[in-house]
Amino acid sequence: MTQNGVDAHYYDPLSHLHLSTAAYKAIPKLAHELAHQYCGGKWVAIGGGGYDKWRVVPRAWSYIWLAMTEQLDLGNGALPKNWLERWSATAQETLPTEWNDPTFPAVPRKAEITSKNKLTVEKALSHIRTEMKQEQRRD
């Protein structure tokens, strides 16, 4: 079973993981291989988070279906014309025209993200440092 959130994509406003659609193509391919290796080909894929419902979610979740049906080679080049025609007028964003993302952009707010990540690491390791100091005092 896989939970297939797409919050880590670089278009997602809540995440700082900065993945491209290449990762969302690779992940279901690996899940498919593992399902065949360990589960007799059985695989349940459920949706998950992702806040860019026009540019990211449709492509990422389509990769899951394409992996399940062993058609990942279809996930290259231009997106289906009928999909673009159907949703372009409804979408709140300009729809991508290709399966793959354009050139990978620079990480926005990189300094802010790096600073917050350092604080998170400090908090996560603070108990270990406290224990180490207490051990040193005992020695």
C-alpha positions in Angstrom: 0.0 0.0 0.0 1.3 3.4 -0.9 0.0 6.8 0.2 0.7 9.1 -2.7 0.8 12.7 -1.5 2.4 15.2 -3.8 3.1 18.0 -1.3 6.8 17.8 -1.9 6.6 19.2 -5.5 8.2 22.5 -6.0 4.9 24.2 -7.0 3.3 23.2 -3.7 3.0 26.2 -1.4 3.3 24.3 1.9 6.4 22.1 1.3 10.0 22.9 1.1 11.2 19.6 -0.4 11.3 20.9 -3.9 10.7 17.7 -6.0 9.9 17.7 -9.7 7.6 15.4 -11.5 10.6 13.1 -12.2 10.3 12.0 -8.6 6.6 11.3 -8.9 7.3 9.1 -12.0 10.1 7.2 -10.2 8.2 6.5 -7.0 5.3 4.5 -8.4 7.7 2.7 -10.7 9.6 1.5 -7.6 6.4 0.7 -5.7 5.2 -1.4 -8.7 8.5 -3.3 -8.7 8.3 -3.9 -4.9 4.7 -5.0 -5.2 5.8 -7.7 -7.7 8.8 -8.7 -5.8 7.2 -9.0 -2.3 3.4 -9.0 -2.7 2.6 -11.1 -5.8 1.9 -7.9 -7.8 -0.8 -6.7 -5.3 -0.6 -2.9 -4.7 -3.1 -0.5 -3.3 -2.4 3.1 -4.0 -4.3 5.8 -2.2 -4.3 9.5 -2.8 -2.8 12.1 -0.4 -1.9 15.7 0.0 -1.0 18.1 -2.7 -2.2 21.6 -3.0 -1.5 22.3 -6.6 -4.4 20.5 -8.0 -4.0 21.7 -11.6 -0.3 21.5 -12.4 0.9 18.7 -10.1 -1.7 16.3 -8.8 -3.1 15.1 -12.2 0.3 14.3 -13.6 1.7 12.7 -10.4 -1.4 10.6 -9.9 -1.5 9.6 -13.5 2.1 8.3 -13.1 0.7 5.9 -10.5 -1.9 4.5 -12.9 0.6 4.3 -15.7 3.0 2.4 -13.4 0.2 0.0 -12.3 -0.7 -0.7 -15.9 2.9 -0.9 -17.0 2.6 2.0 -19.4 5.0 4.5 -17.8 6.5 5.1 -21.3 3.3 7.1 -22.1 4.2 9.6 -19.4 6.6 11.5 -21.6 6.3 14.4 -24.0 3.1 16.3 -24.4 0.1 15.8 -22.1 -3.1 14.5 -23.8 -4.7 17.2 -25.9 -8.2 16.2 -24.8 -7.2 16.7 -21.1 -5.8 20.1 -21.8 -8.9 21.1 -23.8 -11.2 19.8 -21.1 -9.6 21.5 -18.2 -7.9 24.7 -19.5 -10.9 26.9 -19.0 -11.6 25.6 -15.5 -8.1 25.6 -14.1 -7.0 28.4 -11.9 -3.5 28.0 -13.1 -2.0 27.8 -16.5 -1.8 24.1 -17.2 1.5 22.5 -18.1 1.6 21.1 -21.6 4.2 18.4 -20.9 4.4 15.5 -18.5 7.8 16.6 -17.3 8.4 19.9 -15.5 10.2 22.7 -17.2 13.7 23.5 -16.1 14.0 23.0 -12.4 13.8 26.4 -10.7 15.9 27.8 -7.9 14.6 27.1 -4.4 12.5 30.1 -3.4 13.1 31.4 0.1 16.2 29.2 0.4 17.8 31.2 3.2 14.5 31.2 5.3 14.0 27.4 4.7 17.6 26.7 5.7 17.3 28.7 8.9 14.0 26.9 9.8 15.6 23.5 9.1 18.5 24.3 11.4 16.1 25.2 14.2 14.2 22.0 13.6 17.4 19.9 13.8 18.4 21.7 17.0 15.1 20.9 18.6 15.2 17.3 17.4 18.7 16.8 18.8 18.4 18.9 22.0 17.5 15.9 24.2 20.5 13.9 22.9 22.8 16.8 23.7 21.3 17.2 27.2 21.9 13.5 27.8 25.5 13.7 26.5 26.2 16.6 28.8 24.8 14.7 31.8 26.9 11.7 30.9 30.0 13.8 30.7 29.3 15.3 34.1 29.0 11.8 35.6 32.4 10.8 34.1 
